[in-house]
Amino acid sequence: MRALPNPHSSLWLIESLLPGMLVPESPVDPAVSWRGTWTVFSGLSATVSRTGSLDIECTRTRGEMVLDVAHQRQLMYRVVSATESVLHCRDDLFLTPRRWSTLSSTFDRDGDVVNQSRLDGWLDGAEFRLDGLAPSTQYLPTDAPHMTTWSLLAALPRLFAADRTGLSFHMIHELLVVSEDQRLELKGSINLQLASGVVPLQGWRLSGIGNPAIWFWLDARGWPVLVGGTQEALMLTSLEVIDPSEGVANHG
């Protein structure tokens, strides 16, 4: 496998932070219930800062996998954008999404809510439907698997364990817009000098129509330790196996 430069260009945003990073121990079984947190960094040129967080809890509930996702972004003038999503997915290789609900909120610099909206989405054959402030129906091809931004991140350990080094699919980007003909491919590896020692990571690149390329850097068990894009990077800061019963009360 070709060794990529160290650090890889997709990680330029967090290059200075890598020597101090401790990689959480990842589960052996990719199908367990788990909870993970990623710190989000954004910036342009030499100005890079911590601008948000991503929390995903993946639990097996009543024969399906449920993803609880909390995503926060700090905008200009200390305004914070937050989304809380619950996705009901099939318990399959791709964590195929079935339906979901998202609450989007904007908070001012004092922490008061200035805007809030709820959006429900679901798949109906070859259609992707949204119900909320602006109901809509979009065509969703059925010739390839369906994934979302969040279910893709959560499904990576499953795809890694199944040795799926290349995958074509259609993605529902940010749970809002269909992006057809996306491609996820294993492209190489790097050895990063981190606080926990030299850590080998595999680089999987997501590319396709309508979206800039994103790199997922997976540990030896297929868990996404680092995610790198053009102006944003994610760093895994915690990962733990949980009891599936913890989430039952919240999933209905």
C-alpha positions, 0 to 999 in steps of 0.5 A: 500500500502506498505511503502518503506524506506525513502529515497528509494534506487533508490534515493541514488544519490540525498538523500542529495538534497531532503530536499531543493527540491521544487516540482512544481505544476502539472496540473490536466488534464494529456492531456494538453499541457505542458513543463517540465525540469528535472535536471540530476545527475550522479555519483559513490559511494560518488561522485555525481554531476549535469551532465545534463538536460532534457527538454520535451515539449508536445503539441497537434498539428493537432490531434497528440501529439508532443514531443520536447525533449532536452537532455544534458549530460556532459561527461569527460573533459568538453565535452557535448553530446546533443540530440534534438528529435521531436517525433510525437505520437498518442493522446492515453493513451500510446502516441504511437510513430509514427515517429521521428527525432533526431539531436545528437551533441558533443561539445568540452570544448570551445563549438565548435561542433566536431561531429553531426549526424541526425537520422530519425525513424518510425514504419511500421507495425511490423518493426522499421526503422532507416534512417541516418548514419547507416540505419537499420530495427528491428523487433517490436512485435505487441502483446503489446503497443509500447513506447519510453524512452521519450514517456513513461516519458510523458505518465505517468500522463495519465497511472496514471489517467487511473489507469493502475498500471501494464503494459507490452509493448515493448520499443524503448530505446533511440530511437535506439534499441528495448527492448522487454517485458518491465514491468511497475508496481506500487510497493509502496509509500514513504513520502519525507521530502522536502522544500515544506513539506512532499510529498507522492510519488508513486513508479512505477518500470520499468524492463525488458529484457536488461535494469536495473530497473528504478524507477519513483516517481509520485506525487498525480496527476501522474507526475514524480517528481523524476526518479532513476536508478543505476547511474543516477537520475532526479529531476523535477525542473519546470513544466507548462501548455502551449498554444498548439499554441506555438509549431505549428510553429516548428512542420511542 
